[in-house]
Structures are given as C-alpha cells and as structure tokens.
C-alpha cells in the first residue's frame, strides 16, 4: 500500500473500527444512558459503598485464617482483590483523576500494601530478575525492551492451588514532548492471561499505574491499541471505563520492508554518507551517543538506555568537524524487527537528516533479507516525507488511540460533593 495514499485516506470512526456501528446498538446505548441517569448512577455508587463495608468487616476473618495456615494465601488474596476492585470502580465511576477518584486510588494502593505486608506481592515491578514469571503475558520483543530498560512494566501476581503466577502485565514509558512542554505517560502493552480474566486484574494494573501517575504529578496518559488484534474491543472497553477519550489514528511508526526500498531512488538522493558507529569501540561509542543526545530536541525518551542497546552496524551519525549534528540509533529486537528509535538532529542539523536515513536504508538493503521489517519512530513530518520518497510502499496500520487527561471543573468532585449527591437521592 502506498504510504502517502494511506495517510490521506478517510479514517474510519471508532464505532466502525470496533464493529458497533449499527443503528440498533447506538439506540440501545442511548436508552441505557437515558434510563440509568443520575439517580441510577448514584445508587450504583451507594451499593459499592455498602459492599465495601461488608468486605472490610469480613477481612479480619480471612486474616485470622491465614495466620493459622501461611501456605494458603488464595482466600485472603481474593478478599483483598475484591475490595481493591471495588475501590477502583468507585474511582472510575466519577473520574480517576478527580479529587475523589485520586482518593479512591490511594486507598486501593494502601490496601494492596497492607495485603503484601501479610502475604507477599500482588503487584510488582517486572525486571530481568523476575521476568520469567511473566513470559505468558509479554511478547518476546516487549520482554526484550523491559530487560534492556527501554520501557518499564508492572505485573500482577495471583495464586492458584498454592502456586503464585504472573498473570498480567502493563508496560509503559514516559515520553517527553518536544521542547520540554510536559511529559506524558504512555501505556504500551496491557495483557492478562486468559485463564485469569474477568477477575479485575487489568483494572488493578491500570489503576495502579494511574495512581503512580497522579502521585508524580503527571496529568496526561495515552495508549494505542492496534486495530487488527482480536482483543481490541475488550481493551477499548477497559480504557474507556477509565475515561480515556478514544479515536482512530494512523500508527505513528513508519513500517516498511527491506525489499520495498527503492534502491534507485536511494542512489539518486544520497549525497553524503553518514558514519557508522561500528567503527568505534564500546566505550567511545557510548560516549559519542550520550554527548549527541544531550543536544537533540526529540531524544528525551532515550535517556538512560543501556550501553549495548544500539546495534552499531545499523546506527549512524553525521557531523561538522568534531560536533555531531545528526544521529540514528537502531535496535534489533528478538522478533527480527529493526526498530529505529532516534533519527535525531541538533539545532540547525535538519539538513543532515535525509542523508542519515538514506545511509541507514542503504545498509539495510545490503545486509538484511527482503522480508526484514523496519519500524521507524517518526517524531516529525520530515522523517515521514523522507521515507515516502524512497519507499512509497509501506505497512501502515490503524490504531485506536486513547488519552486520559485531568477532568474538567464540573466533574472534579471531592468527597463532600459525592456525599451531597448521595444525601440528595437518599
């Protein structure tokens, strides 16, 4: 498919993408919204509060039972998980970043920590030390990115027949927007083992991350759902229930095959070849990368990458004398995909970007098979235009994009406002 034509095509609506665009389903949705109304909304919240009080009253019995048999974590885990999920549903009902929502998220985190002090972790950071527990819920390329430190991940642990399993994972990173405007938390992967679904585990992971986000003062979180995955409706529902505003977009990554690169266009367009980072030893290469990244406007998310992240044979730079003006860092993932994270430039270094990318593509054509897939993170329009010129056939795809932002003033309710609504409908 021609990349430029793909970008100009009319985007489908979110309803069309999720397969819920029939008039019948829309009418049912409107009817439910109308009938449920404010009174039903408040009554649902009142019932959650009553159930929460009942669970808290019963927890003491579960803890006493657990103290007698430390091997049997499962019953007390289920009781705490139910309480946590009720608190998370209360946060979602109004808005997780409203004053009341953040209070409920904080209470959920406190209850998790209380359980963990008694019986071990429910939510844990995923690292190279424990990643084998989560192999069933992480793809190989994402697991590699977690191990390398490129992204962060939290995982859910649950018990079955006295064995603790890694049953869910949420992978994320913090992206610094251009020129340091502000930072956005980006959810990259959310998956729960099918045997452990319908237990609120995805909500627990997402609630935990949103609570961390609120605590650190970040106000925006985004997520992208590939439109061709089987679970797109389920994931869209989960993010939607947390007040993510969703729409359909073209994937920001430019995805191409090595065999689709036009060698004649490359040869005609390439004027000055970039320098390969493979000419340097490890220490010198790492020094060059760190020095260059300090001055690149779009490279904020690459701080802290491990020394061996970049594939030296596929990474290049261009310079004026001793000053590096442009750099392209490529990483070969276990799946075989080559991911280009940083076609970056220093101020006034944009003129070097075409030759930098052309040199990389020329190396790919010479060294890789025709079926090799290359994903290029295109932070600016210029990068996309360069790729379009020498590789018009691309593998672009639709994604469902969702954004969670701080609530508007009219729904930023605190505890007193909630109690007032409850009393008004008692």
KACOR-V968607 format. One record per residue. N is the residue number from 0. PHI is phi as a letter, one per 20 degrees, with the letter a starting at -180 (none if undefined). Layout:
# KACOR-V968607
{{N,PHI} {N,PHI}}
This chain:
# KACOR-V968607
{{0,none} {1,f} {2,f} {3,f} {4,f} {5,f} {6,f} {7,e} {8,f} {9,f} {10,f} {11,f} {12,f} {13,f} {14,f} {15,f} {16,f} {17,e} {18,m} {19,c} {20,e} {21,f} {22,f} {23,f} {24,f} {25,f} {26,f} {27,f} {28,f} {29,f} {30,f} {31,f} {32,f} {33,f} {34,f} {35,f} {36,l} {37,f} {38,f} {39,f} {40,f} {41,f} {42,f} {43,f} {44,f} {45,f} {46,f} {47,f} {48,f} {49,f} {50,f} {51,f} {52,f} {53,f} {54,f} {55,f} {56,f} {57,e} {58,g} {59,g} {60,f} {61,f} {62,f} {63,f} {64,f} {65,f} {66,f} {67,f} {68,b} {69,f} {70,f} {71,d} {72,e} {73,g} {74,f} {75,f} {76,f} {77,f} {78,f} {79,f} {80,f} {81,f} {82,f} {83,f} {84,f} {85,f} {86,f} {87,f} {88,f} {89,f} {90,f} {91,f} {92,g} {93,e} {94,r} {95,f} {96,d} {97,f} {98,g} {99,f} {100,f} {101,f} {102,f} {103,f} {104,f} {105,f} {106,f} {107,f} {108,f} {109,f} {110,f} {111,f} {112,f} {113,f} {114,f} {115,f} {116,f} {117,e} {118,c} {119,o} {120,f} {121,d} {122,c} {123,b} {124,f} {125,e} {126,c} {127,f} {128,f} {129,c} {130,f} {131,f} {132,f} {133,d} {134,f} {135,f} {136,c} {137,c} {138,f} {139,f} {140,f} {141,f} {142,g} {143,f} {144,f} {145,f} {146,f} {147,f} {148,n} {149,f} {150,c} {151,d} {152,b} {153,d} {154,c} {155,d} {156,d} {157,c} {158,d} {159,b} {160,l} {161,m} {162,d} {163,e} {164,d} {165,e} {166,d} {167,b} {168,b} {169,c} {170,d} {171,b} {172,b} {173,d} {174,d} {175,e} {176,f} {177,g} {178,m} {179,m} {180,g} {181,a} {182,d} {183,c} {184,e} {185,d} {186,e} {187,d} {188,a} {189,c} {190,b} {191,c} {192,g} {193,g} {194,f} {195,d} {196,f} {197,m} {198,c} {199,m} {200,f} {201,f} {202,f} {203,f} {204,f} {205,f} {206,f} {207,f} {208,f} {209,f} {210,f} {211,f} {212,f} {213,f} {214,f} {215,e} {216,n} {217,f} {218,d} {219,c} {220,c} {221,c} {222,b} {223,c} {224,d} {225,g} {226,f} {227,d} {228,e} {229,f} {230,e} {231,f} {232,f} {233,f} {234,f} {235,f} {236,f} {237,f} {238,f} {239,f} {240,f} {241,e} {242,m} {243,f} {244,e} {245,d} {246,b} {247,d} {248,c} {249,e} {250,g} {251,f} {252,f} {253,e} {254,d} {255,c} {256,d} {257,g} {258,f} {259,e} {260,f} {261,e} {262,f} {263,f} {264,f} {265,f} {266,f} {267,f} {268,e} {269,f} {270,d} {271,c} {272,f} {273,f} {274,e} {275,f} {276,f} {277,f} {278,f} {279,d} {280,f} {281,g} {282,f} {283,f} {284,f} {285,f} {286,f} {287,f} {288,f} {289,f} {290,f} {291,f} {292,f} {293,f} {294,d} {295,e} {296,f} {297,d} {298,d} {299,g} {300,f} {301,e} {302,f} {303,n} {304,f} {305,f} {306,f} {307,e} {308,f} {309,f} {310,e} {311,g} {312,f} {313,d} {314,d} {315,b} {316,b} {317,c} {318,b} {319,d} {320,m} {321,e} {322,d} {323,f} {324,d} {325,b} {326,b} {327,c} {328,d} {329,d} {330,c} {331,e} {332,e} {333,g} {334,f} {335,n} {336,f} {337,e} {338,d} {339,e} {340,e} {341,b} {342,e} {343,d} {344,c} {345,f} {346,g} {347,m} {348,d} {349,f} {350,f} {351,e} {352,f} {353,g} {354,f} {355,f} {356,f} {357,f} {358,f} {359,f} {360,f} {361,f} {362,f} {363,f} {364,f} {365,e} {366,d} {367,d} {368,f} {369,f} {370,e} {371,f} {372,e} {373,c} {374,d} {375,d} {376,f} {377,e} {378,f} {379,c} {380,f} {381,f} {382,f} {383,f} {384,f} {385,f} {386,f} {387,g} {388,f} {389,d} {390,b} {391,f} {392,e} {393,c} {394,d} {395,f} {396,b} {397,f} {398,c} {399,e} {400,d} {401,c} {402,c} {403,d} {404,c} {405,g} {406,f} {407,f} {408,g} {409,f} {410,d} {411,e} {412,e} {413,d} {414,g} {415,f} {416,f} {417,f} {418,f} {419,f} {420,f} {421,f} {422,f} {423,f} {424,d} {425,f}}
